[in-house]
């Protein structure tokens, strides 16, 4: 019985985490979509790397782009060990009213939502497992009580 309760509570917690993470991911994605619609594309060039405090060889990539004759620098949002070459280019989008504000055009904006969905799926699987354990437990009780009835 303790195993059923433990499975049930764990499943509920996982579903709760999944819902929170999914809502947060949806918020991030909606902000990205809003910015993506109103921001302007520009080509940025890799100019350097920042590996301060990194012992594993990972670094932030530093990009430079030009808007209206003014050069802007931006750091990648994530440290990576697979670094591009100096001079490589990417497309990003900048805010026309504040060119220093950019969004990177990559698929990582969906990762949080998929992670949340994963928690929810594992939690739902746990609930089905819990239901299966309940039926298994009730069948055992039923067979034990019928054996006791037969022996009386």
C-alpha positions as CSV (number, residue, x, y, z in Angstrom):
1,X,0.0,0.0,0.0
2,X,2.9,2.4,0.8
3,X,4.3,1.8,-2.7
4,X,1.0,2.8,-4.3
5,X,0.9,6.0,-2.2
6,X,4.5,6.8,-3.0
7,X,3.9,6.2,-6.7
8,X,0.8,8.4,-6.7
9,X,2.5,11.3,-4.8
10,X,5.6,11.1,-7.1
11,X,3.4,11.2,-10.2
12,X,1.4,14.2,-8.9
13,X,4.6,16.0,-8.2
14,X,6.0,15.2,-11.6
15,X,2.8,16.4,-13.3
16,X,2.9,19.6,-11.2
17,X,6.5,20.3,-12.2
18,X,5.6,19.6,-15.8
19,X,2.7,22.0,-15.8
20,X,4.8,24.8,-14.3
21,X,7.7,24.2,-16.7
22,X,5.3,24.0,-19.6
23,X,3.7,27.3,-18.7
24,X,7.1,28.9,-18.2
25,X,8.2,27.5,-21.6
26,X,5.1,28.8,-23.2
27,X,5.7,32.3,-21.8
28,X,9.3,32.3,-23.1
29,X,8.1,31.1,-26.5
30,X,5.4,33.7,-26.7
31,X,7.9,36.4,-25.8
32,X,10.2,35.1,-28.5
33,X,7.5,35.0,-31.1
34,X,6.5,38.6,-30.2
35,X,10.1,39.8,-30.5
36,X,10.6,37.7,-33.7
37,X,7.7,39.5,-35.4
38,X,8.8,43.0,-34.5
39,X,12.6,42.7,-34.5
40,X,14.8,43.2,-37.6
41,X,17.2,40.6,-39.0
42,X,20.9,41.3,-39.1
43,X,24.0,39.3,-39.8
44,X,26.4,38.9,-36.9
45,X,30.0,37.8,-37.1
46,X,31.9,35.7,-34.6
47,X,34.7,37.9,-33.2
48,X,35.9,36.2,-30.0
49,X,35.1,33.8,-27.2
50,X,34.8,34.3,-23.4
51,X,35.8,31.3,-21.4
52,X,36.3,33.0,-18.0
53,X,36.1,30.5,-15.1
54,X,35.6,27.6,-17.4
55,X,37.7,24.5,-16.9
56,X,36.0,22.3,-19.4
57,X,36.9,24.3,-22.5
58,X,33.4,25.8,-22.9
59,X,33.0,29.4,-23.8
60,X,30.5,32.1,-24.7
61,X,30.7,33.1,-28.3
62,X,31.0,36.9,-28.8
63,X,29.2,38.2,-31.9
64,X,29.4,41.6,-33.5
65,X,26.8,43.2,-35.8
66,X,26.3,46.7,-37.2
67,X,23.1,48.8,-37.1
68,X,23.1,52.3,-38.6
69,X,26.9,52.5,-38.7
70,X,27.3,51.5,-35.0
71,X,28.9,48.2,-34.0
72,X,27.2,46.2,-31.3
73,X,28.6,43.1,-29.5
74,X,26.5,40.4,-28.0
75,X,27.4,37.2,-26.1
76,X,25.8,33.9,-26.9
77,X,23.2,32.9,-24.4
78,X,24.8,29.5,-23.6
79,X,28.3,28.3,-23.0
80,X,29.4,25.6,-25.5
81,X,32.3,23.4,-26.2
82,X,31.5,23.2,-29.9
83,X,32.6,26.7,-30.9
84,X,32.3,28.2,-34.3
85,X,35.3,29.7,-36.1
86,X,36.2,33.3,-35.9
87,X,34.6,35.0,-38.8
88,X,31.6,32.7,-39.1
89,X,28.3,34.4,-39.4
90,X,24.8,33.9,-38.0
91,X,21.5,35.6,-38.4
92,X,19.9,37.2,-35.3
93,X,17.2,39.8,-34.8
94,X,17.6,43.1,-33.0
95,X,15.0,45.5,-31.5
96,X,14.7,48.5,-33.8
97,X,14.1,50.9,-30.8
98,X,17.1,49.4,-28.9
99,X,19.6,47.7,-31.2
100,X,21.6,46.3,-28.3
101,X,18.6,43.9,-27.5
102,X,18.7,40.8,-29.7
103,X,17.2,37.4,-30.0
104,X,19.0,34.4,-31.4
105,X,17.2,32.5,-34.1
106,X,17.5,28.9,-32.9
107,X,15.2,26.0,-31.8
108,X,16.3,26.2,-28.2
109,X,13.1,28.2,-27.3
110,X,11.1,25.0,-27.6
111,X,13.3,23.0,-25.2
112,X,11.6,24.2,-22.0
113,X,8.1,23.3,-23.3
114,X,9.3,19.8,-24.4
115,X,10.9,19.3,-21.0
116,X,7.7,20.2,-19.3
117,X,5.7,17.8,-21.5
118,X,8.2,15.1,-20.6
119,X,7.6,15.6,-16.9
120,X,3.8,15.5,-17.5
121,X,4.1,12.2,-19.6
122,X,6.2,10.5,-16.9
123,X,3.8,11.6,-14.2
124,X,0.8,10.3,-16.2
125,X,2.6,7.0,-16.8
126,X,3.2,6.9,-13.0
127,X,-0.6,7.4,-12.4
128,X,-1.4,4.5,-14.7
129,X,1.2,2.4,-12.9
130,X,-0.5,3.4,-9.6
131,X,-3.9,2.3,-11.0
132,X,-2.4,-1.0,-12.1
133,X,-0.9,-1.5,-8.6
134,X,-4.3,-0.8,-7.0
135,X,-6.0,-3.4,-9.2
136,X,-3.2,-5.9,-8.5
137,X,-3.5,-5.3,-4.8
138,X,-7.3,-5.6,-4.9
139,X,-7.1,-8.9,-6.8
140,X,-4.7,-10.3,-4.1
141,X,-7.1,-9.2,-1.3
142,X,-10.0,-10.7,-3.2
143,X,-8.3,-14.1,-3.7
144,X,-7.2,-14.2,-0.1
145,X,-10.7,-13.5,1.2
146,X,-12.2,-16.1,-1.2
147,X,-9.7,-18.7,0.1
148,X,-10.6,-17.8,3.7
149,X,-14.4,-18.2,2.8
150,X,-13.7,-21.5,1.3
151,X,-11.8,-22.8,4.3
152,X,-14.6,-21.8,6.7
